[in-house]
């Protein structure tokens, strides 16, 4: 789906397992493992679609890739460095996230300008003039008119709010963006627009995307590779079209059978 970049891999998980608890004084049994022996690579300039039902471990993988959790076993690396060895600020400069619900992920008491300026201010990037210029360029890049800068999230549509969320994620020029169900809270008519925007930004900036979803039709449209997760284990992986049109694992076939394709995506693929 995307052009290949000459940059190295953004984030990789190697033989990774995770569980929240261990056996202790008052608990003879350790907590069950949430992830089992996960290998996952998100190359720069490409999109890996991570698909599975609720409880399959998708959100835990996102937290591990953000460095918010440490693996119980195995390694989570950013360009060869352990993620947990980097400071939170260093990780934030290189990995960002776009959440499912753009309304709840944006501060309702801040204007769009304040929301987009905040990452630059927190990280001490530029002065007031250069920050303002950066906000204008980013708003243009995601298709928001300058007048929206003075508005609040409640004054925008769902698709416009998600464009703000994408702009905020890109303000620090990260290598990797984790997209957690970024279109599922949007009207069907808007989903294709947001997916096209993400792909355009990827081509321009060489971004790596980890695209998390339960909808294989949406993932197939944007992803280079699809990884199917069931019960914390990878049960199928491969090129997006191969996994979607010729699934081998019964669980993948079940997910596709339960998927409603987005009409606009079907038309665009035709």
C-alpha positions in Angstrom: 0.0 0.0 0.0 2.8 2.4 0.8 6.2 3.2 -0.7 9.2 1.8 1.0 11.6 4.0 3.0 15.3 3.8 3.2 15.2 4.4 6.9 15.6 1.5 9.3 12.9 -0.2 11.3 11.1 1.9 13.8 9.9 -0.5 16.5 10.3 -4.3 16.9 9.2 -6.9 19.4 11.3 -10.0 19.7 10.1 -13.2 21.4 8.1 -11.1 23.7 5.8 -12.3 26.4 3.9 -10.3 29.0 2.0 -10.9 32.2 0.9 -8.3 34.8 1.5 -10.3 38.0 3.8 -12.9 39.5 3.3 -15.4 42.2 3.7 -13.8 45.6 3.2 -14.2 49.3 -0.6 -14.3 49.1 -0.9 -15.8 45.6 0.6 -19.1 44.7 -0.3 -18.9 41.0 1.1 -16.2 38.7 -1.3 -14.2 36.6 -1.9 -15.7 33.2 0.2 -14.5 30.3 -1.5 -11.9 28.2 1.0 -12.1 25.3 2.9 -15.2 24.2 6.2 -15.1 22.1 5.3 -12.1 20.0 7.5 -11.1 17.1 6.5 -7.9 15.4 8.3 -5.5 13.2 7.0 -2.1 12.0 9.4 -0.8 9.3 9.6 2.9 8.5 7.3 3.9 5.7 5.0 0.9 6.1 1.8 0.0 7.9 1.4 -3.2 10.0 -2.2 -3.9 10.7 -2.8 -5.6 14.1 -6.2 -7.4 14.2 -8.1 -9.2 16.9 -11.1 -9.2 19.0 -11.4 -7.3 22.3 -9.1 -9.0 24.9 -6.7 -10.5 22.3 -3.8 -8.4 23.5 -3.8 -5.5 21.0 -3.8 -2.7 23.6 -1.0 -4.4 25.6 1.2 -4.5 22.5 0.5 -0.8 22.0 1.6 0.0 25.6 4.7 -2.1 25.1 5.5 -0.2 21.9 5.0 3.1 23.7 7.4 1.9 26.5 4.6 2.2 29.1 5.1 -1.5 30.0 8.2 -3.6 30.2 8.2 -7.1 28.7 8.1 -10.1 31.0 10.2 -11.9 28.5 11.9 -10.8 25.2 12.7 -7.4 23.9 10.9 -4.3 22.7 13.3 -2.2 20.7 13.3 1.2 19.0 16.0 1.2 16.3 17.9 -1.4 18.3 17.6 0.3 21.7 15.4 -1.1 24.5 12.3 1.1 24.7 12.2 1.1 28.5 15.8 2.4 28.6 14.7 5.6 26.9 13.2 8.5 28.9 9.5 9.3 28.4 10.4 12.5 26.6 12.7 10.7 24.2 10.0 8.1 23.5 7.4 10.8 22.9 9.7 12.5 20.3 9.8 9.3 18.3 6.5 7.4 19.0 3.0 8.9 19.1 -0.5 7.6 19.2 -3.9 8.4 17.6 -6.8 7.2 19.8 -10.1 5.7 18.9 -12.3 8.6 20.2 -11.1 12.0 19.1 -13.5 13.8 21.4 -12.3 12.2 24.6 -8.6 12.3 23.6 -8.7 16.1 23.1 -8.9 18.6 26.0 -12.3 20.2 25.7 -11.1 23.4 27.5 -8.3 24.1 25.0 -8.5 25.6 21.6 -7.1 23.7 18.6 -4.2 26.1 18.6 -3.4 25.4 22.2 -3.8 21.6 21.7 -1.3 21.6 18.8 1.1 24.0 20.4 1.3 22.0 23.7 3.7 19.2 22.5 6.2 21.8 21.2 6.0 23.9 24.4 6.4 20.8 26.6 9.5 19.7 24.7 10.9 23.3 24.5 10.8 23.4 20.7 11.0 26.8 19.1 9.7 30.2 20.2 6.2 31.5 19.9 6.6 32.5 16.3 8.1 29.2 15.1 5.5 27.2 17.1 2.7 29.2 15.5 4.2 28.6 12.0 4.5 24.9 12.8 0.8 24.7 13.8 -0.3 26.5 10.6 1.8 24.0 8.5 0.4 21.0 10.3 -3.2 22.2 10.1 -2.7 22.6 6.4 -1.2 19.1 6.1 -4.2 17.5 7.7 -6.8 19.5 5.8 -7.9 22.0 8.5 -8.5 25.6 7.6 -6.7 28.3 9.7 -9.9 29.6 11.2 -10.3 26.3 13.1 -7.3 27.3 15.3 -9.4 29.4 17.6 -12.2 26.8 17.9 -12.7 24.2 20.6 -13.1 20.4 20.0 -16.8 20.6 20.6 -17.2 23.0 17.7 -15.8 20.5 15.2 -17.2 17.4 13.6 -15.9 13.9 14.4 -13.7 13.8 11.3 -12.3 17.2 12.0 -11.5 16.3 15.6 -9.7 13.2 14.3 -7.7 15.4 12.0 -6.7 17.5 15.0 -5.7 14.3 16.8 -3.5 13.2 13.9 -2.0 16.7 13.7 -1.1 16.6 17.4 0.5 13.2 17.0 2.7 14.5 14.2 3.8 17.8 15.8 7.0 16.2 17.2 7.8 14.5 13.9 7.8 10.9 15.3 9.0 7.8 13.5 6.1 5.6 14.5 2.4 6.4 15.0 0.2 3.9 16.7 -3.3 4.2 15.4 -5.7 2.6 17.8 -9.0 2.1 16.0 -8.8 5.6 14.6 -11.8 5.4 12.3 -14.2 3.2 14.4 -15.8 6.1 16.2 -16.4 8.0 12.9 -19.3 8.0 10.4 -18.8 5.5 7.6 -18.7 8.4 5.1 -15.7 9.9 6.9 -13.7 6.8 7.5 -12.2 6.6 4.0 -11.2 10.3 4.2 -9.2 9.7 7.4 -7.6 6.5 6.0 -6.5 8.4 2.8 -5.1 11.2 4.9 -3.0 8.8 7.0 -1.7 7.2 3.8 -0.8 10.5 2.3 1.0 11.7 5.4 2.9 8.4 5.5 4.1 8.8 1.9 5.2 12.4 2.6 6.9 11.7 5.9 8.1 8.1 5.8 6.1 7.2 8.9 5.7 3.7 10.2 2.1 2.9 11.4 0.9 0.2 13.7 -2.8 0.2 12.8 -4.9 -1.6 15.5 -8.4 -2.7 14.6 -11.0 -5.4 14.7 -12.1 -4.6 11.2 -10.1 -6.5 8.6 -11.7 -4.7 5.7 -10.4 -1.3 7.0 -7.0 -2.8 7.8 -6.7 -4.4 4.4 -7.2 -1.0 2.8 -4.3 0.7 4.6 -1.9 -2.1 5.6 1.2 -3.6 4.0 1.1 -6.6 6.4 -1.6 -8.0 8.6 -0.9 -9.7 11.9 -3.8 -11.6 13.5 -3.8 -11.9 17.2 -5.9 -14.4 19.2 -5.6 -15.0 22.9 -2.3 -13.1 23.0 -0.7 -15.3 20.2 -0.1 -14.5 16.6 -2.1 -17.0 14.6 -1.6 -15.6 11.1 0.5 -13.0 9.4 1.3 -12.0 5.9 0.8 -9.5 3.1 -2.5 -7.7 3.6 -4.2 -8.9 0.4 -3.1 -12.5 1.0 -4.4 -12.6 4.6 -7.7 -10.8 3.7 -8.5 -12.7 0.5 -6.9 -16.1 1.3 -7.0 -16.5 5.1 -5.6 -19.8 6.3 -6.4 -19.8 10.0 -10.0 -20.5 11.1 -10.0 -17.5 13.5 -9.0 -15.1 10.6 -11.8 -16.6 8.5 -14.2 -16.0 11.4 -13.1 -12.3 11.7 -13.6 -11.7 8.0 -17.0 -13.4 8.1 -18.0 -10.9 10.8 -16.6 -7.9 9.1 -18.8 -5.3 7.3 -16.9 -3.7 4.5 -17.0 0.1 4.3 -18.7 1.0 1.0 -16.4 3.9 0.2 -13.4 1.7 0.6 -14.9 -0.8 -1.8 -15.4 2.0 -4.4 -11.9 3.3 -4.0 -10.4 -0.1 -4.4 -12.3 -0.8 -7.6 
